[in-house]
Each structure stands twice: as structure tokens, then as C-alpha cells.
């Protein structure tokens, strides 16, 4: 599998989704906190377009914007929960949005994550850029 991966998420039905023909994904949505995290990063970076370039890796790389840390496997057996520390500048969201537990923001990444990694990584480093 690739060391660094890139997808091109786009706004879809009030959230974010992406396609990746190489792994057979079409209109794969970001949900359960991941959509909120993307919105906040895009807002912080001043990105106005409806399509972004998202680069991610299990290893730290120059220019990454945010680090996700593995929290736990979904109790239903599909997908995994990751966290972002509240001190991160991108997670300044309302505390009543349902994704906070104390100082930690939780988000869920669906099983499509395993199209990019052999197993759910302990950390995922993410960079988001405007895409035209």
C-alpha cells in the first residue's frame, strides 16, 4: 500500500464524500464527526471551493495539518473511532455537537479506511488543500 495517499473529497448533500476508482469507492461519505472536522479545517484554512485535496499517511509528513489518533474499534465491528485533542486549532466546534468527550473530539472512519492501510493505523496525519 502507498506510504502517502491522496483523495479528492467534494461537498455532497450537505456533507463531504469522495470517489476513488482505484479501490472501487463511489460517493463514499464522511460522517459521524469526520464531516465536522473537515468543515472546521476547511474553514480555518479559508478554503472556499467545494472540492479539496486530502493527503494522508500513517507517518508524519511535512506540512500536515492535523493528527488523528486511534481510539477504539467500533463496537459493531465496522470502522474505527479516532480522536483529535481539543487543543488543536481546527476542532474549535460547539461543545454540544455530540462529538466531544471532555477535552477530546471523536470521529468515526468507515471500513473504507482499510482500502488505504493494511490495518487501522495508530495515527493518521492529514493535509487539506484547495482543489480547483
C-alpha positions in Angstrom: 0.0 0.0 0.0 1.1 3.6 -0.6 3.0 5.5 2.1 1.1 8.7 1.3 -2.4 8.6 -0.2 -4.5 11.4 -1.8 -8.2 11.6 -2.4 -10.4 14.5 -3.7 -13.4 15.0 -1.4 -16.2 17.2 -2.5 -19.3 18.7 -0.9 -22.3 16.4 -1.3 -25.8 16.7 0.2 -24.6 19.0 3.0 -21.5 16.9 3.8 -18.4 15.5 2.2 -17.8 12.5 0.0 -15.2 11.1 -2.3 -14.7 8.8 -5.2 -11.7 6.5 -5.8 -11.9 4.3 -8.9 -8.6 2.6 -7.9 -10.2 1.0 -4.9 -13.8 0.9 -6.1 -15.4 3.7 -4.0 -18.1 6.0 -5.3 -19.7 8.8 -3.3 -18.2 7.4 -0.1 -19.4 9.8 2.6 -17.6 11.3 5.6 -20.0 11.0 8.6 -20.0 10.8 12.4 -17.7 13.7 13.2 -15.3 13.3 10.2 -17.6 15.7 8.2 -17.4 18.3 11.0 -13.7 18.0 11.3 -13.3 18.6 7.5 -15.6 21.6 7.7 -13.6 23.1 10.5 -10.2 22.6 8.8 -11.6 24.0 5.5 -13.0 27.0 7.4 -9.7 27.6 9.3 -7.7 27.4 6.1 -10.1 29.8 4.3 -10.9 27.3 1.5 -14.0 28.4 -0.4 -14.2 25.7 -3.1 -16.5 22.7 -2.9 -13.7 20.2 -3.7 -10.5 19.7 -1.7 -7.3 17.6 -2.0 -6.8 15.5 1.1 -3.4 13.9 1.6 -3.0 11.4 4.4 -0.5 8.9 5.8 0.2 6.8 8.9 3.6 8.5 9.1 4.2 12.2 9.8 5.0 14.2 6.7 5.9 17.8 6.1 3.0 20.3 6.0 0.3 18.0 7.6 -2.5 19.9 9.3 -3.9 17.5 11.8 -3.2 14.2 13.5 -5.9 11.7 14.2 -5.2 9.2 17.0 -6.7 5.7 17.1 -9.2 5.4 19.9 -11.1 2.1 19.5 -12.8 -0.3 17.1 -16.4 0.3 16.6 -18.4 -1.9 18.9 -20.5 -3.0 15.9 -17.3 -4.3 14.3 -17.1 -2.0 11.3 -15.0 1.1 11.1 -12.9 2.7 13.8 -13.0 5.7 16.1 -10.3 8.3 16.1 -9.7 11.3 18.3 -8.4 14.9 17.9 -7.2 16.7 21.1 -9.3 19.7 21.9 -6.3 21.9 21.9 -6.0 21.5 18.1 -6.9 24.8 16.4 -9.1 23.0 13.9 -11.5 21.5 16.4 -13.0 24.6 17.8 -16.6 23.5 17.4 -19.6 23.9 19.7 -19.2 21.6 22.7 -22.8 20.5 22.4 -22.4 18.9 18.9 -22.3 15.4 20.3 -18.7 14.6 19.3 -16.9 15.8 22.4 -16.0 13.8 25.5 -14.1 16.0 27.9 -11.2 17.5 26.0 -11.4 15.1 23.1 -13.2 15.3 19.8 -14.3 11.9 18.4 -14.8 10.9 14.8 -15.6 7.7 13.0 -13.8 6.4 9.9 -15.6 3.8 8.0 -14.2 0.4 6.8 -13.1 2.1 3.6 -10.1 3.1 5.6 -8.7 -0.4 5.0 -8.6 0.3 1.3 -5.6 2.5 2.1 -4.0 0.7 5.1 -3.4 -3.0 5.9 -4.8 -2.3 9.3 -6.2 0.7 11.2 -3.1 2.9 11.9 -2.4 4.2 15.4 -2.1 7.7 13.9 -3.2 9.3 10.7 -1.6 12.6 9.5 -3.8 14.7 7.2 -3.2 17.7 5.0 -6.1 19.5 3.2 -5.7 21.9 0.3 -7.9 23.7 -2.1 -8.5 21.8 -5.3 -9.7 23.6 -8.5 
